[in-house]
């Protein structure tokens, strides 16, 4: 799971910039002002590219915070 978190942290840096605060499993949109609906789509796109996966609408809606993002990615990777 740490490898997944490291790659998700990279996606956050790419999406929200170098000044993004430390991303942890506890990070929520409240911690990242730019993590709005458009930011969420850009983040998901960057995650898809980094992991070579794609999300469906339900998965996108489920990814409400970093913990949920990690859970969705782990589930997708385990199915492939």
MARZAVEX-382790 format. One record per residue (C-alpha): residue number from 1; residue in three letters; x, y, z. Coordinates in Angstrom, 3 decimals, m for minus. Example, Ala and Ser with C-alpha at 12.3 -4.5 7.8 and 13.67 -1.06 7.14 Angstrom:
<atoms>
   n res       xx       yy       zz
   1 ALA   12.300   m4.500    7.800
   2 SER   13.670   m1.060    7.140
</atoms>
This chain:
<atoms>
   n res       xx       yy       zz
   1 UNK    0.000    0.000    0.000
   2 UNK    2.956    2.363    0.588
   3 UNK    3.931    2.096   m3.085
   4 UNK    0.399    3.059   m4.068
   5 UNK    0.454    6.018   m1.671
   6 UNK    3.800    7.202   m3.080
   7 UNK    2.404    7.187   m6.614
   8 UNK   m0.803    8.905   m5.477
   9 UNK    1.323   11.591   m3.805
  10 UNK    3.054   12.095   m7.173
  11 UNK   m0.355   12.512   m8.852
  12 UNK   m1.292   15.134   m6.250
  13 UNK    1.940   17.060   m6.905
  14 UNK    1.309   16.948  m10.660
  15 UNK   m2.305   18.004  m10.236
  16 UNK   m2.114   20.639   m7.546
  17 UNK    1.496   21.834   m7.768
  18 UNK    4.684   21.643   m5.785
  19 UNK    3.199   23.577   m2.866
  20 UNK    0.713   20.819   m2.129
  21 UNK    0.884   19.966    1.594
  22 UNK    2.063   16.537    2.633
  23 UNK   m0.421   14.008    1.309
  24 UNK   m1.246   11.244    3.778
  25 UNK   m3.910    8.583    4.025
  26 UNK   m5.871   11.103    6.141
  27 UNK   m5.907   13.867    3.474
  28 UNK   m9.335   15.096    2.397
  29 UNK  m10.476   17.787   m0.048
  30 UNK  m10.728   20.150    2.936
  31 UNK   m6.910   20.018    3.154
  32 UNK   m6.368   20.948   m0.523
  33 UNK   m8.244   24.119   m1.567
  34 UNK   m7.885   23.331   m5.300
  35 UNK   m9.397   19.839   m4.841
  36 UNK  m12.755   20.829   m6.240
  37 UNK  m14.787   19.028   m8.927
  38 UNK  m12.439   20.045  m11.750
  39 UNK   m9.377   19.278   m9.636
  40 UNK  m10.852   15.870   m8.832
  41 UNK  m11.212   15.029  m12.539
  42 UNK   m7.647   16.134  m13.245
  43 UNK   m6.360   14.150  m10.259
  44 UNK   m8.228   11.031  m11.395
  45 UNK   m6.823   11.424  m14.910
  46 UNK   m3.278   11.711  m13.562
  47 UNK   m3.806    8.650  m11.350
  48 UNK   m5.153    6.674  m14.315
  49 UNK   m2.060    7.565  m16.336
  50 UNK    0.397    6.760  m13.528
  51 UNK   m1.179    3.383  m12.767
  52 UNK   m2.301    2.406  m16.282
  53 UNK   m5.908    1.976  m15.141
  54 UNK   m9.217    3.702  m15.813
  55 UNK  m12.034    4.572  m13.439
  56 UNK  m15.750    4.267  m14.057
  57 UNK  m18.201    6.870  m12.777
  58 UNK  m19.003    4.941   m9.581
  59 UNK  m15.311    4.648   m8.705
  60 UNK  m14.803    8.367   m9.354
  61 UNK  m17.657    9.172   m6.979
  62 UNK  m16.286    6.793   m4.339
  63 UNK  m12.877    8.528   m4.266
  64 UNK  m13.836   11.145   m1.668
  65 UNK  m10.486   11.249    0.141
  66 UNK   m7.012    9.701   m0.070
  67 UNK   m8.016    6.637    1.951
  68 UNK  m10.833    5.908   m0.532
  69 UNK   m8.552    6.609   m3.502
  70 UNK   m6.062    4.029   m2.212
  71 UNK   m8.858    1.505   m1.653
  72 UNK  m10.236    1.958   m5.197
  73 UNK   m6.772    1.680   m6.775
  74 UNK   m5.874   m1.424   m4.740
  75 UNK   m9.139   m3.091   m5.761
  76 UNK   m8.555   m2.282   m9.443
  77 UNK   m4.966   m3.550   m9.334
  78 UNK   m6.020   m6.783   m7.636
  79 UNK   m8.512   m7.472  m10.457
  80 UNK   m5.972   m7.001  m13.222
</atoms>
